[in-house]
């Protein structure tokens, strides 16, 4: 855990605090950037692998 009382870490002091964005409550401010994974099917269609990947990412951290 980051020591938020350290002057150098002050910029991260809100990182682990809840926030509401567009009416949606989030537990913290950590996000996952969209990445090219090469999981698309032929013709850039959504594949089963892509759905599985994003389903797992959406469930991570959930009780």
N, C-alpha and C positions, 0 to 999 in steps of 0.2 A: 504494500500500500504506500502511496506517495505521502510524505510528510507535508501537509498543506500549510504548515506554519513556517516552513523554510522559505525565505525570500525568493530563492530561485524557483521554487515550486508553486508560488502564489498564482501564476498564470493557470495552473491546473486545479485551483481550489474548488471549482464547481463541477469538475469532470464526473464525479460519482454521485452528484445530487440529482433528484428527479426534476423533470422539466415537462411542460406541456407544449406541444407543437401542433398547430392546426386542430386543436380540440382532442388530440391523442396524448395520453399520459405515458411518459417513458421513465423507466427506472433510473437511467443515467444518460449521459450525453455521448456514449460511445456508439459509433455507427460502422456499418460495413459499406465500403465503397463498391460501386458496380464494377465488376471485372470481366474481362474476356476469358472464358474458361474453355471454349471450344466444345461445349456440351450440346450445341444445337444439332438438330437432325438435318438431313439433306434439304437444301433450299432454305436454310436458316430458320427452319420450323422448330417449335418447342419440342424437346425430346423428353423421354421418361427420366433420363439421367439429370437433365436440367431441373425438372420438377422435384426430383428427390433432393437435389442439392439445396434448392431454395426452401424446401419444406424443412430440411434439417437446420438450416440457418435461422429460419423463423422460430423454430422450437428451442434453439439453444438458450440456456439460461432460464427456461421456464420450469416451474416446480412440477 
